[in-house]
Amino acid sequence: MTQESPVTDRSGAPSHRGFDRRTVLRGAALGAASPLIPATAATAATTAATTSAGAGGGRGPAAGAVSFRWLGTAGWRIDVGDRTVLFDPYLTRFPTGLFDGVFDPRTPLWTRPEAVDAHIGRPELVLVSHSHWDHLADVPHIARTTGARVVGTETTYHLLVALGVDAGQISVVKGGEVLDFDGIVVEVVPSLHSRNKKCSYFAPGTLNAPPATAPGTIADLPEGDTLAFRVTAGADGPSAFLMGASDFSERAVRGLRPDLAMIAVPAGTATHRYVPRLLRALDHPRVAVPVHWDNFEVPLAGSPERDPAMDLDAFLAQVAQASPATRVVVPDYRTVYDGDMRSAGTVRPDGRRVR
C-alpha cells in the first residue's frame, strides 16, 4: 500500500467477472470504493433526512460540546470539545469494480491524502472494527501523519505494522475491554461480520504474525475478526454504539444501552431477525442511525448515493415496527450533528464546520 499516492497503474489490471456484486456483498455491508475523481467541494447547504417514530427514551443527556459527522460507509468523526475520535475512516473511496459487476480483488491499495485530510481534523484515537479495505485502507496514512492511537484487533495490528505504522501507536483489543482515554470511555464489544446469501463473506481469516510481505491489494486485507464499540463522549455523554458490519453477538451487546446506535444496514436476510433482535438487545436506543448503505465508489461529496444492494427503506420500516419510540436519523455527509443527532451546522469543502 502506498502511503501518499497510488504507485500502480491500474489500467492494465485484469478484472474478475466471476465475482457477482451480491455474492460479495449480500448481507455483508462490506463498504465500497469511489471513483478516482478528485473530491469535489461540499456545498454549504445540506439536509439531514430524518424519520421520526417517536420521542425516544431520553436516557442520556445531550452534550453540547459533542458533535458527530458521518464519513460515509461505516465511518464517523466524533468531536468532544477539541478532541477527535475516528471510527472506520475510509475516505479515499477508490474504485474496485464492485458496483460495475467487475469486482477485482487484486485492486491496489492506495490513499489520497487530500481526500482524507480534509475530513479528519487532528484525531487522537482511531477505532477500527475490522480490517477489510473499506474500513482500514486510510488508517495507515492517518496514523502516520497525526500520531493518533489506533485501537483494533491483532490482525489490524499486524497489517498496520506491515504498512509502516509504529507498533507503539496501536492498542490490540479482543472485546470486553473498557478503556478510559482521559474521559472518553471506549468499551470494546466482540462482534461479527455480516454474511452474504451463502452465509460467507469476502476475505475471511486472521493474522497472528506479520504478513510475509506488505499488503498491496484489497485481497491482502483479511477481515481478522470484527469489533463494535460503545463510545461515551465525556462525563455527560451521550454514548454511541458503532458498528462496522451488519451482524452482532446478541449476548455481547446486552446491557450496553447506548443513547445513539449507528447500525449497519443489511443487504440480505442471512442474519435472523437482525433489526428487532439488535434493537431489543440494545434496549431500544433513543436514536438509530443507519450506516453502510451508501455507494462508496463515488466521492464523499454531495448527497449520499444509495447502494442498490442495501434496502434502506426496508430497514427504516423494520426499526419503526420493532422500536417505535426510537427516532431514526438518516445521515448526510456534510451535516454536523449534536449529541442528540440533530443538525448543528454543515461542513465546508476544507472540512471546517459552518454553523
Secondary structure, DSSP 8 states (H G I E B T S, - for coil): --SSS--S-GGG----TT--HHHHHTTT-------SS------S----EEE--S-----S---TTEEEEE-STT-EEEEETTEEEEES---S----SGGGT---TT-B----HHHHHHHH-S-SEEE-S--SHHHHTTHHHHHHHH--EEEE-HHHHHHHHHTT--GGGEEE--S--EEEETTEEEEEEEE-----TTS--SS----SS--SS---BGGGS----EEEEEEEESTT--EEEE-SSS---HHHHTT---SEEEEE--SSS-STTHHHHHHHHTT--SEEEEES-B-TTS-S-SS--B-TTS-HHHHHHHHHHH-TT-EEEE--TTEEE-TTS-EEEEE-TTS-EE-
